[in-house]
Every structure is written in C-alpha cells, then in structure tokens.
Amino acid sequence: MKATTIKPQTIDDYLKGYPPVVRKKLQEIRQVIRKTAPAAEECISYQMPTFRLHGNLVHFAAWNDHIGFYPIPSGIKAFEKELSVYKQGKGSVQFPLNEPMPLKLIAKIVAYRVRENTLKAELKLKARKK
C-alpha cells in the first residue's frame, strides 16, 4: 500500500506515503490522540506513528485492509468488551479500513493509557525519593 520504501522520520512523512482515504483515517486518529494527550510527543518507533508520554503511549499504522492500533496489552484488556467486535492481538486491535474509525473509543483508550503511564511515572518518582 505504501508509495515509498523510505523510512519515515516524522508522522507527517509517514502519512505522505498513503492514499488520501487512508491518510484521512490516520490523521483522524492522530488528532484524537493529540486532543486526548496534549502533552504527549509524536515520534516514529518501530517504523510506526507513536505517541510517547512517560514511555510509549500508543502506536498506530496502516495495513492493506485495516489500521492497526497498539495501546499495549493493558489498553486492550481494559476495553475488551468494546473491542470484542474487532480482530485483536495481545497488544493490538485492527480497525477495518472500510468502516468508520471508532474515534470515541480510541480517545477512551488513549485517556486510559495516559492515566496508566502517568501513575507509573509518579510511583517511580516516589520510589526514587525514598
């Protein structure tokens, strides 16, 4: 599906490699993550768009027939009922390209991951101070 084999350095570079319909879906996900986790930084990790906040927050990527969303296993487990209609892996879920992206659900998962990573960072900081 990708138009280029050059490894992207930024999320904008990554998006440029896809047709407009796919790019629009990826951009929608990006905007939801930005809005839900405004302090998170954008980067490319594992050659995928990634948001980091006290470590990896979420990744996402386009495939031939779906958008892969990677909120690690805890993000999947916390929303297993809502995600049950989608194909899943241990820390991933596949959103079909021929369906609307579940943006409200993505926002809920990202918010959960923000709380999770922030709490872990706070606990780590407290442990260092002891």
C-alpha positions in Angstrom: 0.0 0.0 0.0 2.8 2.4 0.8 4.0 4.7 -2.1 7.6 4.7 -0.8 10.1 2.5 0.9 12.0 5.4 2.6 11.8 5.1 6.3 9.7 7.9 7.7 11.3 10.3 10.2 8.1 12.0 11.3 4.4 11.2 11.4 3.9 13.7 8.5 6.5 11.7 6.5 4.6 8.5 7.3 1.2 9.9 6.3 2.6 11.1 2.9 3.1 7.5 1.9 -0.6 6.6 1.8 -3.5 7.4 -0.5 -5.8 10.2 0.6 -8.6 8.0 2.0 -6.1 6.1 4.3 -4.2 9.3 5.1 -7.5 10.9 6.3 -8.2 8.0 8.7 -4.7 8.1 10.0 -4.9 11.8 10.5 -8.2 11.4 12.4 -6.6 9.0 14.8 -3.6 11.4 15.2 -5.9 14.3 16.0 -7.9 12.3 18.6 -4.6 11.3 20.3 -3.3 14.9 20.2 -6.5 16.1 21.8 -6.7 13.4 24.4 -3.0 13.5 25.3 -1.8 17.0 24.5 1.5 16.6 26.5 2.5 13.5 24.5 5.2 13.8 22.0 5.0 12.5 18.4 7.7 10.2 17.0 8.3 7.2 14.9 9.0 4.0 16.7 9.1 0.5 15.1 8.5 2.5 11.8 5.0 3.4 13.1 3.5 6.7 14.3 3.9 6.7 18.0 2.9 9.0 20.9 5.1 9.0 24.0 4.2 10.2 27.5 6.4 8.7 30.2 7.3 6.0 27.8 5.3 4.6 24.8 1.7 5.6 25.0 0.2 4.2 21.7 1.3 3.3 18.2 -0.8 3.1 15.0 -0.2 2.0 11.5 -1.9 1.4 8.2 -2.0 -2.0 6.6 -3.7 -3.3 3.4 -7.2 -3.7 4.9 -7.0 -2.2 8.4 -5.5 0.4 10.7 -3.5 -1.3 13.5 -3.8 0.4 16.9 -1.3 -0.6 19.6 -2.2 0.5 23.1 -0.2 -2.4 24.7 -1.9 -5.3 26.3 -3.3 -3.3 29.3 -5.1 -0.9 26.9 -6.7 -3.8 25.1 -7.7 -5.7 28.3 -9.3 -2.6 29.9 -11.6 -2.2 26.9 -12.1 -5.8 25.9 -15.9 -5.6 25.8 -15.9 -2.6 23.4 -13.1 -4.1 21.3 -14.6 -7.5 21.1 -16.1 -6.7 17.6 -12.6 -6.2 16.2 -9.8 -8.6 15.4 -7.1 -8.4 18.1 -3.7 -9.5 19.1 -2.0 -9.4 22.6 -1.5 -5.6 22.5 -3.2 -4.6 19.2 -6.5 -4.2 17.6 -7.4 -3.9 13.9 -9.9 -1.3 12.7 -11.1 -2.2 9.2 -10.4 0.4 6.5 -13.9 0.0 5.1 -15.6 1.1 8.3 -15.5 4.4 10.2 -12.8 4.7 12.8 -14.2 4.3 16.4 -12.7 7.7 17.4 -14.6 7.9 20.7 -13.3 4.5 21.7 -9.8 5.4 20.6 -10.0 8.5 22.8 -11.1 6.5 25.8 -8.2 4.0 25.3 -5.7 6.9 25.0 -7.1 8.6 28.1 -6.7 5.3 30.0 -3.1 4.9 28.8 -2.3 8.5 29.8 -3.6 7.8 33.4 -1.7 4.5 33.4 1.6 5.9 32.3 1.3 9.0 34.5 0.6 6.8 37.6 3.6 4.6 36.8 5.8 7.7 36.4 4.6 9.1 39.7 5.2 5.8 41.5 8.7 5.6 40.0 9.5 9.2 41.2 8.2 8.5 44.7 10.3 5.3 44.9 13.5 7.3 43.9 12.8 9.9 46.6 12.8 7.2 49.3 
